[in-house]
């Protein structure tokens, strides 16, 4: 069974916390997944829409990708009416 490219990118970003798009593309291709720059753009857009990463332009051709830490939610206690 092949590991989906989106999950591989998410797990790699979760470990690294921040990287450039070139670093991520190189890591995905080194991992055995064949990823083109167009596929990378698509999966980065999906992850950003889901709120798992943020993307910022560093220069004209380079982007910085950062993993978004999700705060753990505290359980809500029901209000007691007096």
Secondary structure, DSSP 8 states (H G I E B T S, - for coil): ----HHHHHHHHHHHHSEEEHHHHHHHHHHTT----HHHHHHHHHHHHHTTSEEEEESSSS-EEEEE---------------
